[in-house]
């Protein structure tokens, strides 16, 4: 019997706030970390200040080595790709050109690719032939992880042994990783919660109050479960950290870019104005999720309304009025 693989050197692709936070989490788990950034200016800033520009005020230990060369990640035992969903394909194609897929690839993206309708592990597999894939998701803000505050997330892979080994290697007392063999359920939770966070932000931006937000989140989570079960997600996963847990976090705080985006929409800004130059994954996810739901004959009126608002086909108040005018049905 061959010995179980060990994951002691971790590569993190993407030195934004979340990538830097995951690099810190991996180093606190006792791993040596190589943090890759696309531009030399970011690397220079990290080397000069020992802080990531997108995660200021938190020192990076010496166990984290910053680099702008993808080939420096070749010796890594596992890779975490911490880039937005719509950039994930390009990142994996660049990795595929740099070296063969020797190490497992963990995506930290939360969304669905707009052009293809693929989830993150599917994007990785299609862009980097032969890669062994996993997904990391759950209720976690980069600042909380970076500061070492207690956080719990889920890591899922189709191979249970791989998920468990990676989760154990990257966990620490303050960063607990639960493992799962349901990557699709984890991916669906991460994608759909962003759309719900936009809707929750809209409700608060309109001044509808906390009762309306609670009702919207509950009915939105019912949509998430219907969509998830129709697309292969397990009910237990959708009720867990990467589903319900992430919905609770993202729909309750303006630290969530998606919630903040919805808040601006509810306050009267256009979709372009609301973005303000910051990425809101849910803005890309809403139209493709709504389209996939229609194809599967799954009712997702909240996701549909968010997609219509973002596309500019209907105003925020008109969309909300249409939702409130829907026939009342038995709760399910």
C-alpha positions as CSV (number, residue, x, y, z in Angstrom):
1,X,0.0,0.0,0.0
2,X,1.4,3.4,-1.0
3,X,1.7,6.0,1.8
4,X,-1.0,8.7,2.0
5,X,0.0,11.9,0.4
6,X,1.0,14.8,2.6
7,X,0.1,18.5,1.9
8,X,2.8,20.6,3.6
9,X,3.6,23.1,0.8
10,X,0.6,25.0,-0.5
11,X,0.4,27.3,-3.5
12,X,-2.2,30.0,-3.5
13,X,-3.1,31.6,-6.9
14,X,-4.4,35.1,-6.4
15,X,-3.1,37.6,-3.8
16,X,-6.4,39.5,-3.4
17,X,-8.0,39.8,0.1
18,X,-9.3,36.2,0.1
19,X,-6.2,34.6,-1.4
20,X,-4.0,36.4,1.1
21,X,-6.4,35.3,3.9
22,X,-6.3,31.7,2.8
23,X,-2.5,31.9,2.6
24,X,-2.4,33.0,6.2
25,X,-4.8,30.2,7.2
26,X,-2.6,27.6,5.5
27,X,0.5,29.0,7.2
28,X,-1.2,28.9,10.6
29,X,-2.0,25.2,9.9
30,X,1.8,24.7,9.7
31,X,2.1,24.7,5.9
32,X,4.8,26.5,3.9
33,X,2.9,28.7,1.4
34,X,3.8,30.2,-2.0
35,X,1.4,33.1,-2.8
36,X,1.2,34.0,-6.5
37,X,0.1,37.4,-7.8
38,X,-0.2,38.4,-11.4
39,X,1.5,41.8,-11.2
40,X,5.0,42.6,-9.9
41,X,3.8,45.6,-8.0
42,X,1.8,43.5,-5.7
43,X,4.7,41.2,-5.1
44,X,7.0,44.2,-4.4
45,X,4.5,45.6,-1.9
46,X,4.3,42.3,-0.1
47,X,8.1,42.0,0.1
48,X,8.4,45.6,1.2
49,X,5.7,45.7,3.9
50,X,5.0,42.0,4.5
51,X,1.3,42.8,4.0
52,X,-1.0,42.1,1.1
53,X,-2.3,45.4,-0.4
54,X,-5.9,44.0,-0.4
55,X,-5.6,42.8,3.2
56,X,-3.9,45.7,5.0
57,X,-3.0,45.7,8.6
58,X,-2.3,42.0,8.8
59,X,1.4,40.9,8.6
60,X,2.3,37.9,6.5
61,X,4.7,35.5,8.2
62,X,8.0,34.4,6.6
63,X,6.3,31.0,5.9
64,X,4.5,32.8,3.0
65,X,6.7,33.4,0.0
66,X,5.3,35.8,-2.6
67,X,6.0,35.2,-6.3
68,X,4.9,36.4,-9.7
69,X,6.2,33.2,-11.5
70,X,3.7,30.4,-11.9
71,X,6.5,27.9,-12.2
72,X,7.4,28.6,-8.6
73,X,4.2,26.8,-7.7
74,X,5.4,23.6,-9.3
75,X,6.8,21.9,-6.1
76,X,3.5,22.6,-4.2
77,X,1.6,19.6,-2.8
78,X,-1.8,21.3,-3.4
79,X,-3.0,24.5,-5.0
80,X,-5.7,26.9,-3.9
81,X,-7.0,29.0,-6.8
82,X,-8.5,32.1,-5.2
83,X,-9.7,34.1,-8.2
84,X,-13.3,35.1,-9.2
85,X,-15.3,32.6,-11.1
86,X,-15.2,34.5,-14.3
87,X,-11.4,34.6,-14.1
88,X,-11.0,30.9,-13.1
89,X,-10.7,29.5,-16.6
90,X,-7.9,31.9,-17.6
91,X,-6.0,31.2,-14.4
92,X,-6.2,27.4,-14.9
93,X,-5.2,27.6,-18.5
94,X,-2.1,29.6,-17.5
95,X,-1.3,27.0,-14.8
96,X,-1.7,24.2,-17.4
97,X,0.8,25.9,-19.7
98,X,3.3,26.3,-16.8
99,X,3.3,22.7,-15.5
100,X,1.3,19.4,-15.5
101,X,-1.4,18.9,-12.9
102,X,0.6,17.0,-10.3
103,X,-1.1,18.5,-7.2
104,X,-4.9,18.7,-6.3
105,X,-6.5,22.0,-7.3
106,X,-8.9,23.6,-4.8
107,X,-11.1,26.3,-6.1
108,X,-12.2,29.0,-3.7
109,X,-14.6,30.6,-6.3
110,X,-18.3,31.1,-5.6
111,X,-20.3,31.4,-8.8
112,X,-21.2,29.9,-12.2
113,X,-19.3,30.7,-15.4
114,X,-21.5,33.0,-17.4
115,X,-20.4,31.8,-20.8
116,X,-20.7,28.1,-20.1
117,X,-23.0,27.5,-17.1
118,X,-20.2,25.5,-15.5
119,X,-19.5,25.3,-11.8
120,X,-15.9,25.9,-10.4
121,X,-14.7,22.3,-10.3
122,X,-16.0,21.8,-13.8
123,X,-14.2,24.9,-15.0
124,X,-10.9,23.7,-13.5
125,X,-11.3,20.2,-15.0
126,X,-12.1,21.6,-18.5
127,X,-9.3,24.2,-18.5
128,X,-6.6,21.9,-16.9
129,X,-7.0,18.4,-18.2
130,X,-6.1,15.7,-15.6
131,X,-6.4,18.0,-12.6
132,X,-7.8,16.5,-9.4
133,X,-10.4,19.1,-8.2
134,X,-11.9,20.2,-4.9
135,X,-14.0,23.2,-3.8
136,X,-13.6,25.3,-0.7
137,X,-16.6,27.4,0.4
138,X,-18.6,28.6,3.4
139,X,-19.4,31.6,5.6
140,X,-16.1,33.5,5.7
141,X,-15.0,37.1,5.2
142,X,-11.3,37.6,4.3
143,X,-10.8,40.0,7.1
144,X,-12.0,37.5,9.7
145,X,-9.8,34.7,8.3
146,X,-6.8,37.1,8.1
147,X,-7.2,38.2,11.7
148,X,-7.4,34.7,12.9
149,X,-11.0,34.9,14.1
150,X,-12.9,31.6,14.5
151,X,-14.2,30.5,11.0
152,X,-15.7,27.3,9.7
153,X,-15.9,26.3,6.0
154,X,-16.4,23.2,3.9
155,X,-14.0,21.5,1.5
156,X,-15.5,19.0,-0.9
157,X,-14.2,16.6,-3.5
158,X,-15.7,13.7,-5.3
159,X,-13.1,11.5,-3.6
160,X,-13.9,11.5,0.1
161,X,-10.3,10.6,1.1
162,X,-8.9,13.6,-0.8
163,X,-11.4,15.9,0.8
164,X,-10.5,14.7,4.2
165,X,-6.8,14.8,3.7
166,X,-6.9,18.4,2.4
167,X,-9.3,19.5,5.1
168,X,-7.0,18.1,7.8
169,X,-3.9,19.6,6.3
170,X,-5.4,23.1,6.1
171,X,-7.3,23.2,9.3
172,X,-6.2,25.0,12.5
173,X,-8.0,25.8,15.8
174,X,-9.4,29.1,14.4
175,X,-10.0,27.9,10.8
176,X,-12.0,24.7,10.9
177,X,-12.6,22.9,7.7
178,X,-15.3,20.2,7.4
179,X,-14.9,17.8,4.5
180,X,-17.6,16.5,2.1
181,X,-18.0,14.3,-0.9
182,X,-20.6,16.6,-2.4
183,X,-18.7,19.3,-4.4
184,X,-21.8,20.1,-6.5
185,X,-23.9,20.9,-3.4
186,X,-21.1,23.1,-2.0
187,X,-20.7,24.9,-5.3
188,X,-24.4,25.5,-5.6
189,X,-24.6,27.0,-2.2
190,X,-21.7,29.3,-2.8
191,X,-23.2,30.5,-6.1
192,X,-26.8,30.9,-5.1
193,X,-26.1,32.7,-1.9
194,X,-24.5,35.6,-3.8
195,X,-27.8,36.2,-5.7
196,X,-29.8,36.1,-2.5
197,X,-27.4,38.5,-0.8
198,X,-28.1,41.0,-3.6
199,X,-31.8,40.6,-3.1
200,X,-31.4,41.1,0.7
201,X,-29.4,44.2,0.1
202,X,-32.1,45.6,-2.2
203,X,-34.7,45.0,0.5
204,X,-32.7,46.9,3.1
205,X,-31.8,49.6,0.5
206,X,-35.5,50.2,-0.2
207,X,-36.1,50.6,3.6
208,X,-38.3,47.6,3.9
209,X,-36.9,46.6,7.3
210,X,-35.6,43.5,9.0
211,X,-38.9,41.5,8.8
212,X,-38.9,41.8,5.0
213,X,-35.2,40.8,4.9
214,X,-36.0,37.7,7.0
215,X,-38.9,36.7,4.8
216,X,-36.9,37.2,1.7
217,X,-33.9,35.2,3.0
218,X,-36.2,32.3,4.0
219,X,-38.0,32.2,0.7
220,X,-34.7,32.7,-1.2
221,X,-33.2,29.7,0.7
222,X,-36.2,27.6,-0.5
223,X,-35.3,28.6,-4.0
224,X,-31.7,27.6,-3.4
225,X,-32.7,24.2,-2.1
226,X,-35.0,23.5,-5.1
227,X,-32.3,24.6,-7.5
228,X,-29.7,22.6,-5.6
229,X,-31.6,19.4,-5.5
230,X,-32.5,19.7,-9.2
231,X,-28.8,20.0,-10.1
232,X,-27.4,17.2,-8.0
233,X,-26.7,18.8,-4.6
234,X,-27.4,16.9,-1.4
235,X,-30.0,18.3,1.0
236,X,-27.6,18.0,3.9
237,X,-24.9,20.0,2.1
238,X,-27.4,22.8,1.3
239,X,-28.4,23.0,4.9
240,X,-24.8,23.2,6.0
241,X,-22.0,25.7,6.2
242,X,-21.6,26.2,2.5
243,X,-25.3,26.6,1.9
244,X,-27.4,28.0,4.8
245,X,-24.3,29.2,6.7
246,X,-23.1,31.3,3.8
247,X,-26.6,32.6,3.2
248,X,-26.9,33.8,6.8
249,X,-23.5,35.6,6.6
250,X,-23.9,37.2,3.1
251,X,-27.4,38.4,3.6
252,X,-26.7,40.1,6.9
253,X,-23.7,42.3,6.5
254,X,-22.5,45.1,4.2
255,X,-19.1,43.4,4.3
256,X,-20.5,41.2,1.7
257,X,-19.9,42.8,-1.7
258,X,-23.1,41.2,-3.0
259,X,-25.2,42.6,-0.2
260,X,-23.5,46.0,-0.6
261,X,-24.2,45.9,-4.3
262,X,-27.9,45.2,-3.6
263,X,-28.0,47.9,-1.0
264,X,-26.9,50.4,-3.6
265,X,-29.4,49.1,-6.1
266,X,-32.2,49.5,-3.5
267,X,-31.0,53.0,-2.8
268,X,-31.6,54.0,-6.4
269,X,-28.3,53.5,-8.1
270,X,-28.0,51.9,-11.5
271,X,-26.3,48.5,-11.8
272,X,-23.2,50.2,-13.1
273,X,-23.2,52.8,-10.4
274,X,-23.9,50.2,-7.7
275,X,-20.9,48.1,-8.8
276,X,-18.5,51.0,-8.1
277,X,-15.6,49.2,-9.6
278,X,-15.9,46.3,-7.1
279,X,-16.7,42.8,-8.2
280,X,-20.1,41.3,-7.1
281,X,-20.1,37.7,-8.2
282,X,-23.8,37.5,-7.8
283,X,-24.3,40.0,-10.7
284,X,-22.7,37.4,-13.1
285,X,-24.4,34.4,-11.4
286,X,-28.0,35.7,-11.4
287,X,-28.7,35.4,-15.1
288,X,-27.1,32.0,-15.6
289,X,-28.7,30.6,-12.5
290,X,-32.1,31.9,-13.5
291,X,-31.6,30.4,-17.0
292,X,-30.5,27.0,-15.6
293,X,-33.5,27.0,-13.2
294,X,-35.9,27.6,-16.1
295,X,-34.4,24.8,-18.1
296,X,-34.9,22.5,-15.1
297,X,-38.4,23.8,-14.6
298,X,-37.5,25.0,-11.1
299,X,-39.2,28.1,-9.7
300,X,-36.7,30.8,-8.6
301,X,-38.7,34.1,-8.7
302,X,-36.2,36.0,-6.5
303,X,-33.3,35.0,-8.6
304,X,-35.3,35.9,-11.7
305,X,-36.1,39.3,-10.3
306,X,-32.4,40.0,-9.5
307,X,-31.4,39.0,-13.0
308,X,-34.0,41.3,-14.6
309,X,-32.9,44.2,-12.4
310,X,-29.2,43.7,-13.2
311,X,-30.0,43.5,-16.9
312,X,-31.9,46.8,-16.7
313,X,-35.1,45.2,-18.0
314,X,-37.1,46.2,-14.9
315,X,-36.7,48.7,-12.1
316,X,-36.1,47.7,-8.5
317,X,-39.5,48.8,-7.3
318,X,-41.3,47.2,-10.2
319,X,-39.5,43.9,-9.6
320,X,-40.4,44.0,-5.9
321,X,-44.0,44.8,-6.7
322,X,-44.2,41.9,-9.1
323,X,-42.8,39.6,-6.4
324,X,-45.4,40.8,-3.8
325,X,-48.2,40.3,-6.3
326,X,-47.4,36.6,-6.9
327,X,-50.1,34.2,-5.8
328,X,-49.7,32.9,-2.2
329,X,-48.9,29.2,-2.1
330,X,-48.4,26.6,0.5
331,X,-44.9,27.0,2.0
332,X,-42.4,24.5,0.7
